[in-house]
Amino acid sequence: MTQTIVLDISPDMNFGEAAQKNFLEALPYVVQGVGTINVKGDSVSLTVETAAELEARKDEIMSVLRRSLETVSRATEQTLDENDTDYTLHPNVTEALLERGDISQTGNGKFVYKGQVAKVFRGLDDLFRAWAGEQSASEEFFPISVKTETLKRAGYFKTFAQHAFFVSPLELSMPALESAQTGDVRPHLQSPDWVLSPTVCHHCFESLSDAAHKSHQTITALNQCSRYEVHDTGGLKRLRHYWMREIIFLRSTPEETQSALDDVLKLTTDLLRSWGISFKVKSASDPFFLDSGTGKRMFQTALLMKRELVLPVEGKSIACGSFNNHMKTLVEAFDITANDGEIASGCVGWGYDRLILALFSQLGPDCENWPEQVRKDLGL
């Protein structure tokens, strides 16, 4: 049944987009239902379709709300760069692409790309793969899953446990085989030793772990990644399975890593400016492979270790790229050492699904009508 309750917010707390996202992601673990919220002044109207009695769970819900507010309240997001163009967002772009057959939805947060969307996808990857080549990156090809232990070493479960897609085969027994055909397989699953990878670079650190390597390496890969999202999965803004091209940098110092990240960020923003695309580059307040405590978030934001490329799309703005200086956090977690000195790491990741949505939202649903420069750069 659908229920609504009103939750009071402390006047000194900013229940912005980051806090709302944290709250909605944590909510199903309290009431086992997907919620929607409406913020008015100092109150939140929460609507959930669930069998749980919301009023009876109000204290638990308020506890989740307070933690969501506290987690982001002390971390200040900065706009570091922007291209504030005079643009008009084209409405109902996702619906237009669905109607034309350029995308098809095969489940919540799960899409197939065809036609013009497939061509734009390929054009983007040709561009970014070429940039990686200019950085002397070696291309690698990874599987879809990483070991559960890999994400544990990275600290992923401390922050993003709710997003993990665990992979588990059936037990080696006849009842297990029969359950797959006639009943519930859950009692017959083995302990999950793998997780569908939420990023590309986890694969890289898994493959380099517990060994010495050259301190100067650049690696690139395109992979489909996965996160278990529980709300807003009806369109391309929030997917359970999505595509990312990453460039991973291993360098002698965090400063050298930062320089490499800065170079690729400039390539990206220069390209979007030449296309007339509106964007912002923001310092991100959410943790990247770090503990979820507020102190670590403040530390990360202050050092600008994680920067996000944010583009307007229909209905909101979304992060389409991420530029992350891990410093020595991950090389130490994975016991990666250098045989020629010190070593640090960083990575760049472009989310193709969201970037494609942003391009169609800002330039229109038919890429045959896009500006000549965009069509030329993407080989359309």
RAPE-V331551 format. One record per residue. N is the residue number from 1. PSI is psi in whole degrees, -180 to 180 (* if undefined). Layout:
# RAPE-V331551
n;psi
N;PSI
N;PSI
This chain:
# RAPE-V331551
n;psi
1;153
2;128
3;154
4;134
5;159
6;129
7;133
8;139
9;138
10;135
11;-26
12;3
13;136
14;105
15;69
16;-168
17;-40
18;-43
19;-40
20;-41
21;-47
22;-42
23;-48
24;-30
25;-35
26;-24
27;-45
28;-19
29;-3
30;-44
31;-2
32;52
33;154
34;127
35;159
36;150
37;152
38;116
39;125
40;108
41;-122
42;25
43;154
44;124
45;113
46;124
47;127
48;137
49;104
50;158
51;-16
52;147
53;111
54;-43
55;-37
56;-24
57;11
58;-40
59;-42
60;-42
61;-42
62;-35
63;-42
64;-42
65;-46
66;-42
67;-38
68;-41
69;-45
70;-33
71;-36
72;-8
73;-30
74;-4
75;119
76;123
77;136
78;144
79;117
80;-25
81;153
82;155
83;93
84;75
85;161
86;88
87;160
88;122
89;133
90;126
91;153
92;39
93;-44
94;-44
95;-40
96;-41
97;-37
98;-45
99;-37
100;-15
101;13
102;-18
103;154
104;140
105;128
106;19
107;169
108;124
109;29
110;117
111;155
112;138
113;137
114;180
115;-131
116;-37
117;-42
118;-38
119;-41
120;-42
121;-51
122;-40
123;-43
124;-45
125;-34
126;-41
127;-54
128;-33
129;-37
130;-41
131;-43
132;-39
133;-37
134;-22
135;9
136;35
137;140
138;136
139;135
140;158
141;123
142;157
143;-179
144;-15
145;155
146;162
147;144
148;-38
149;-32
150;-47
151;-32
152;-44
153;-35
154;-11
155;13
156;-41
157;-17
158;-26
159;-40
160;31
161;-34
162;-15
163;-3
164;131
165;100
166;145
167;126
168;128
169;169
170;152
171;158
172;80
173;155
174;-42
175;-34
176;-44
177;-41
178;-35
179;-31
180;-24
181;-31
182;-13
183;-155
184;122
185;-13
186;-39
187;-9
188;19
189;142
190;165
191;131
192;115
193;-5
194;159
195;138
196;125
197;131
198;-12
199;175
200;-39
201;-20
202;-41
203;-43
204;-48
205;-32
206;-42
207;-25
208;-7
209;149
210;42
211;165
212;142
213;171
214;142
215;-14
216;102
217;149
218;129
219;142
220;152
221;151
222;127
223;155
224;134
225;167
226;140
227;137
228;103
229;141
230;-9
231;155
232;43
233;19
234;-11
235;-160
236;-6
237;-36
238;107
239;154
240;-24
241;123
242;163
243;136
244;137
245;128
246;152
247;124
248;129
249;128
250;124
251;169
252;-32
253;158
254;-31
255;-40
256;-38
257;-45
258;-39
259;-42
260;-41
261;-42
262;-40
263;-44
264;-35
265;-42
266;-41
267;-42
268;-47
269;-35
270;-41
271;-47
272;-36
273;-42
274;-23
275;-8
276;26
277;131
278;136
279;166
280;146
281;121
282;148
283;128
284;142
285;-1
286;148
287;148
288;103
289;33
290;165
291;150
292;6
293;151
294;-37
295;-43
296;-37
297;-45
298;-41
299;-44
300;-46
301;-40
302;-36
303;-2
304;42
305;-29
306;121
307;141
308;142
309;114
310;127
311;142
312;139
313;-179
314;119
315;-26
316;-176
317;144
318;151
319;125
320;-8
321;155
322;136
323;108
324;124
325;106
326;-12
327;-123
328;9
329;-49
330;-36
331;-34
332;-40
333;-34
334;9
335;47
336;122
337;169
338;137
339;5
340;31
341;-145
342;170
343;142
344;174
345;164
346;169
347;155
348;135
349;130
350;127
351;104
352;-39
353;-47
354;-38
355;-41
356;-44
357;-42
358;-40
359;-46
360;-33
361;-40
362;-31
363;-14
364;159
365;-10
366;109
367;-10
368;-19
369;9
370;160
371;149
372;-39
373;-40
374;-46
375;-39
376;-47
377;-32
378;-1
379;34
380;*
